[in-house]
């Protein structure tokens, strides 16, 4: 009896056409050979209309040799053949990329950074919010993430791997977990004829499994929050389409918060014989890193029947502090399917046990009871399998879900316990994983209808280019996978002196929670305000209450101060962490205690930045314009007055136009700007125009007259000092860059027009 799959007989795409291994002389099976894929050099490129036409998706699909189009895969999105290899191997920017001239110019900053980095990593045992020493390697592997907003995310690669994890809030682990796989098993007339891990990889563990799927006959298609992977199985006349669904639903403040993902497998049989088809979903308990090493992890099966629907699966309990969680692998049981499980196997072994179990009859043993707790240094994994009947020339559907329940979280400082948004609906006790799984598998069809209704007007608009349709939706991934947290706000967190005169702050935060997302996955600061300015349109147009919540948090932080002294890396000056009536750069680092300690950014003292206050004013009015929320405008009005009064000191010559200070005092924090500038000056004039409008709405006639006068003088100064007859100069210095064109000088004008203003007196020259 064969107990494993010899490497020489595994599926291969090597030139010469070796054949896929199918089980041989195994109990309950018979030896069957099938034709596998050959190198694309041995084939003529497909040119039929549809998925294999290279011109439709460019070089990313040039390697695709299959004819399968998959089940209901949309025509728009980002598509790539699983055999594609990127010709350009990119690397992240790090200290080695700094030129000698720049190094000498910023020598002081570099030395201060090294000193700060050493103290942060070696003394405080924390990770730097920007780590130039240990950059995350750039890997061109990532696809759509799983998980709603604020409950953590798990990113799958476009080749199907589970490879980026953000379960602990705001902190990423870039680990590809080999045991986390889907495997297909086909049986004809009671015999297993094909069994294959749906992965092109050939790892050093689980070697009894049949790895090395031929990527030339498979492709991935992303249109967030859904993704499709199509597998044409060589020689089997069978096509698998896996549809990945995440509940990202505009204007939905419940299901959009759920830490779940659904995998729907549509299996098509183009042959004349009936088949039994099984899909096995295996997963390691944990990531195989130091969090797992102490042991104590355990798995157990579950079955939840509710409202006539039954869901079965496995719970993977990971009780490691400070943020314990339970992962649930689950499948929907229907009249046409059978769900089985394997509670425990060793993911670092050859995998013979689970492979043979599936190979025997297309099912798993389904032993009752929980596993023993894992031993120190020993891995633990489990698997769930669904089997269905596949008629000749027919189709069947197999449905899985992945859910994770980490209800209580602590940030890096471990100072305060928070509850995630979804606990409002599914409870905070840590036992919600089965219910989340059941809910997801019963509701995903409704989610898909709502996703289609949201996306169709854009996708069906013939005036929009295909690349735009893809980018518009796929780039939304960052709202969920930006280290995002969506937290419940307890009543005692909002003290009366904190709330002040903001009448809507308490009810809004209590109802919709607190929202935070990072500037970047490796630029680790929550709600970095100078760049939220650009991204905020997605939030206010799709989840406006979250945008208002963020604005209230920013208003509260603006009115506070933190007089603790901080050395800033660029200049070396020592100044307070946060001054009153100045908009903060960010609300903190997830490895510290965000919202309680703001301004994790220590490169510059941003109290003197010229654009942060202006961006707050512009966003307040834009948010009012798009939501029509008069209470919000009234609450924000005193804060807008305070930050504009703070900004006045930068107009040193009282000509109605602010001046930059001769250093990088705005969001482009490596670009020195001197005197009046097109970018900051344009933002200033736009903010002044907005103050005129808001003063009128708030009945503040004296304020309206004051800012009307400033606007008139400022427009004249802007034209006189910056317009050179053809365009606006970068700034008013005598440096060569002064005569360059900065495209973002239009930012203020853009916001005015997006807010229904920008015509007539409030507009500068087009």
Secondary structure by P-SEA (a helix, b strand, c coil): ccccccccccccccccbbbbbcccccccbbbbbbbbbccccccccccccccccccccccccccccccccccccccccbbbbccccccccccccccccccaaaaaaaaaaaaaaaaaaaaacccccccccccccccccccccccccccccccbbbbbccccccccccccccccccccccccbbbbbbbcccccccccccccccccccccccccccccccbbbbcccbbbbbbbcccccbbbbbbbbccccccccccccccbbbbbbbbbbcccbbbbbbbbbbbcccccccccccccccccccccccccbbbbbbbbbbccccccbbbbbbbbbcccbbbbbbccccccccaaaaaaaaaaccccccccccccccccccccccbbbbbbbbccccbbbbbbbbbbbbcccccccccbbbbccccccccccccaaaaaaaaaaacaaaaaaaaaaacccccccccccaaaaaaacccccccccccbbbbbbccccccccccccccaaaaaaaaccbbbbbcccccccccccaaaaaaccccccccaaaaaaaaaaaaaaaacccccbbbbccccbbbbcccccccccccccccccccccccccccccccccccaaaaaaaaaaaaaaacccaaaaaaaaaaaaaaaaaacccccccccccccccccccccccccccccccaaaaaaaaaaaaaaaaaaaacaaaaaaaaaaaaaaaaaaaaacccccccccccccccccccccccccaaaaaaaaaaccccccccccc
